[in-house]
Amino acid sequence: MPIEHEPSSGRRGHLPCEWRGGCLGDVREGHCSARAYAVQNERGKGNRDNMQRAIIVIAAVLLSVSIHVSAIAQTTTRVGPERRALNGHRFLPASDLPDAFVNTFMRSAVGAGSAVNLRAPVEDLDGNVVDTLDGSIAFLSLDYEYQQAVNRWLALRANVTGGARLGTDQQALLFQGVTGVVGAAFGTTVRILERKTVYVAAVGDLAWNQGYFVTPLDWVRDVIDNGLGNDSGKLVADASNLIASGGARVAYSPHRALGLTALAEFGFTEPFREDVAKSRGLVRLGGTIGYDFGTTTALPIGLLGGFRWENFSAGGDDIADRSWRGFFGISYTGRSDFNVGVEMSFARLSQRDSSESIDSGQVRVALRYYF
C-alpha cells in the first residue's frame, strides 16, 4: 500500500521538492512507494554509522596524542618536591641560607639561644666613660614563610618573623633590658638557568622590622637630663629598619648524594639606631654543603653545613654590626615532600660601642612541607 505524505503547502497531490528528489524516481502524484522510502532510510542510517565511526576514530587519535604528550612531559618536567632536585639529589634546606629553587613550600622554625660578651660603656653625668658593664642575653626566635611557584620560572614568597631578647644578669638587664622585634618580608625568585647539575636564580627581597626596646639605663639617663613627662623620658622606645636586597643564588650537585649552594646578595638598609647613618650598603655572602645518606644507604638522614657573612645584623643592629655565622644541621630525608630537622649555629658579631665581639649560639627546630 503506498505511503501518503502531507505536502508542505497543505494540499494533497503535490510533493515538496525535498521528497521529489528522495523517492529515487518512484514518484507519483502525492505518493512515494514503501520500497523507495526503505531504501532511502537505509542510506541515511549508513551515513550516520559512518559519521559515528569517524568521530570514534578522531577521538581515539586525540586521546592517544594527549597521553603521549603527557608521558613526555612527565619524563622531562620535574614537579612538586622534585623541583628542588638536581642530578637525583634533593637539596637539604637551611633556615640561615635560603635556596635558589622555584617551588611551592611552607616553612616554620622556632629557635632559642644566648649571647655573651656584651659590653656597654657607663658614662657619668658629663658624658665621660667611667666604666664598662659586661653581660649576657637570652633570645627566642620564630619564623614562618610561604612560597608559591607561579610557573616554572617564577616564585613569590612572604615571610613573618618574631623575636625577643632579655638580659640574663643584672648588668645586662640594666643596659639591655628587654627587646622585642617583629618583621615581615616579601620576595621573588626568578629562574635564570637550569641544567642537570646546575641551577641559577635571581632573587629580590624587601624586609621591614619593628623593634621595641626597654632599656632602664638609657631611661634613667633621660630622666636625669630632661626629667619626666616628655618624649625623651619614655621607658619603652621603638624604632624600625628597612632592608632591600637582590642578588643571585646557585645550586650544584656533582653526585646524587651531594649538593652545594651559594648566594651573593647586595642592597641597602636603614638601621634602627638614629646615631648610625640613615642608610647604608648591604652585602650578604654564604654557602652550604649537604650530604644525603638516604641516596646511598637505607638511612634516611641528611647532614648540612654552611656559613653566612653579612655587614649588617637585620634584627639586632642596635647592638651589633657585621656578623659571620657557621651552622650545622641534621634532617630526616625519608619523604620527598616533607623535611624536619634540627639546626645549630654559632655566630660572632662586631659589637657597636666596643672593640669586643659578641659570641652567640642558637638551636632551631625547622619544618618544611613541599606542595
QUIDA-V337489 format. One record per residue. N is the residue number from 1. SS is DSSP state (hx for helix, st for strand, lp for the rest). PHI is phi in whole degrees, -180 to 180 (NA if undefined). Layout:
# QUIDA-V337489
N & SS & PHI
N & SS & PHI
This chain:
# QUIDA-V337489
1 & lp & NA
2 & lp & -66
3 & st & -93
4 & st & -89
5 & lp & -124
6 & lp & -84
7 & lp & -70
8 & lp & -68
9 & lp & -81
10 & lp & 88
11 & lp & -106
12 & lp & -72
13 & lp & 96
14 & lp & -133
15 & lp & -82
16 & lp & -65
17 & hx & -64
18 & hx & -68
19 & hx & -78
20 & hx & -61
21 & lp & -86
22 & lp & -103
23 & lp & -100
24 & lp & 56
25 & lp & 87
26 & lp & -92
27 & st & -110
28 & st & -117
29 & lp & -68
30 & lp & 88
31 & st & -138
32 & st & -127
33 & lp & -69
34 & hx & -63
35 & hx & -64
36 & hx & -63
37 & hx & -66
38 & hx & -65
39 & hx & -61
40 & hx & -63
41 & hx & -65
42 & hx & -64
43 & hx & -64
44 & hx & -64
45 & hx & -64
46 & hx & -62
47 & hx & -61
48 & hx & -65
49 & hx & -64
50 & hx & -63
51 & hx & -65
52 & hx & -63
53 & hx & -62
54 & hx & -63
55 & hx & -63
56 & hx & -64
57 & hx & -64
58 & hx & -62
59 & hx & -61
60 & hx & -64
61 & hx & -64
62 & hx & -63
63 & hx & -64
64 & hx & -62
65 & hx & -63
66 & hx & -64
67 & hx & -65
68 & hx & -64
69 & hx & -64
70 & hx & -62
71 & hx & -65
72 & hx & -63
73 & hx & -63
74 & hx & -70
75 & hx & -86
76 & hx & -112
77 & lp & -118
78 & lp & -88
79 & lp & -125
80 & hx & 57
81 & hx & -60
82 & hx & -69
83 & hx & -69
84 & hx & -101
85 & st & -114
86 & st & -136
87 & lp & 55
88 & lp & 83
89 & st & -108
90 & st & -90
91 & lp & -71
92 & lp & -82
93 & lp & -78
94 & lp & -139
95 & lp & -68
96 & lp & -82
97 & lp & -145
98 & lp & -65
99 & lp & -91
100 & lp & -101
101 & lp & -83
102 & lp & -88
103 & lp & -153
104 & lp & -113
105 & st & -153
106 & st & -126
107 & st & -132
108 & st & -141
109 & st & -152
110 & st & -133
111 & st & -143
112 & st & -145
113 & st & -168
114 & st & -148
115 & st & -134
116 & st & -125
117 & st & 70
118 & st & -72
119 & st & -131
120 & st & -137
121 & st & -71
122 & st & -105
123 & st & -109
124 & lp & -84
125 & lp & -66
126 & lp & -93
127 & lp & 87
128 & lp & -88
129 & st & -76
130 & st & -113
131 & st & -163
132 & st & -132
133 & st & -100
134 & st & -108
135 & st & -166
136 & st & -141
137 & st & -133
138 & st & -115
139 & st & -144
140 & st & -130
141 & st & -134
142 & st & -129
143 & st & -148
144 & st & -137
145 & st & -142
146 & st & -132
147 & st & -123
148 & st & -121
149 & st & -79
150 & lp & -73
151 & lp & -154
152 & lp & -71
153 & lp & -125
154 & st & -135
155 & st & -135
156 & st & -118
157 & st & -145
158 & st & -137
159 & st & -137
160 & st & -124
161 & st & -129
162 & st & -152
163 & st & -162
164 & st & -146
165 & st & -138
166 & st & -145
167 & st & -65
168 & lp & -102
169 & lp & -140
170 & hx & -62
171 & hx & -64
172 & hx & -67
173 & hx & -62
174 & hx & -71
175 & hx & -103
176 & lp & -110
177 & lp & 61
178 & st & -125
179 & st & -132
180 & st & -126
181 & st & -132
182 & st & -122
183 & st & -153
184 & st & -144
185 & st & -145
186 & st & -133
187 & st & -153
188 & st & -144
189 & st & -125
190 & st & -122
191 & st & -70
192 & st & -104
193 & st & -147
194 & st & -140
195 & lp & -127
196 & lp & -60
197 & lp & -117
198 & st & -130
199 & st & -139
200 & st & -129
201 & st & -140
202 & st & -101
203 & st & -133
204 & st & -145
205 & st & -142
206 & st & -130
207 & st & -125
208 & st & -135
209 & st & -128
210 & st & -117
211 & st & -115
212 & st & -125
213 & st & -125
214 & st & -115
215 & lp & -123
216 & hx & -56
217 & hx & -64
218 & hx & -64
219 & hx & -66
220 & hx & -62
221 & hx & -61
222 & hx & -63
223 & hx & -65
224 & hx & -64
225 & hx & -76
226 & hx & -124
227 & lp & 83
228 & lp & -85
229 & lp & 86
230 & lp & -136
231 & hx & -63
232 & hx & -75
233 & hx & -103
234 & lp & -76
235 & lp & -75
236 & st & -106
237 & st & -108
238 & st & -137
239 & st & -159
240 & st & -135
241 & st & -133
242 & st & -131
243 & st & -131
244 & st & -122
245 & st & -147
246 & st & -159
247 & st & 174
248 & st & -132
249 & st & -129
250 & st & -131
251 & st & -127
252 & st & -143
253 & st & -131
254 & st & -80
255 & st & -150
256 & lp & -65
257 & lp & -97
258 & st & -123
259 & st & -141
260 & st & -127
261 & st & -133
262 & st & -152
263 & st & -145
264 & st & -143
265 & st & -132
266 & st & -139
267 & st & 178
268 & st & -145
269 & st & -147
270 & st & -114
271 & lp & -71
272 & lp & -63
273 & lp & -76
274 & lp & -75
275 & lp & -84
276 & lp & -97
277 & lp & -51
278 & lp & -56
279 & lp & -142
280 & st & -152
281 & st & -75
282 & st & -126
283 & st & -132
284 & st & -137
285 & st & -130
286 & st & -174
287 & st & -165
288 & st & -138
289 & st & -138
290 & st & -131
291 & st & -131
292 & st & -107
293 & hx & -69
294 & hx & -66
295 & hx & -84
296 & lp & -120
297 & lp & -135
298 & lp & -88
299 & lp & -92
300 & lp & -85
301 & st & -129
302 & st & -123
303 & st & -115
304 & st & -138
305 & st & -134
306 & st & -170
307 & st & -144
308 & st & -148
309 & st & -126
310 & st & -151
311 & lp & -93
312 & lp & -155
313 & lp & -99
314 & lp & -59
315 & lp & -100
316 & lp & -143
317 & lp & -73
318 & lp & -75
319 & lp & -122
320 & st & -137
321 & st & -120
322 & st & -66
323 & st & -152
324 & st & -130
325 & st & -139
326 & st & -111
327 & st & -143
328 & st & -141
329 & st & -141
330 & st & -129
331 & st & -142
332 & st & -86
333 & lp & -122
334 & lp & -73
335 & lp & -124
336 & lp & -76
337 & lp & -99
338 & st & -143
339 & st & -139
340 & st & -131
341 & st & -157
342 & st & -114
343 & st & -119
344 & st & -123
345 & st & -139
346 & st & -129
347 & st & -131
348 & st & -125
349 & st & -118
350 & st & -76
351 & st & -84
352 & lp & -72
353 & lp & 66
354 & lp & -160
355 & lp & -85
356 & lp & -79
357 & st & -103
358 & st & -95
359 & st & -106
360 & st & -136
361 & st & -134
362 & st & -147
363 & st & -120
364 & st & -135
365 & st & -106
366 & st & -125
367 & st & -122
368 & st & -144
369 & st & -123
370 & st & -103
371 & lp & -99
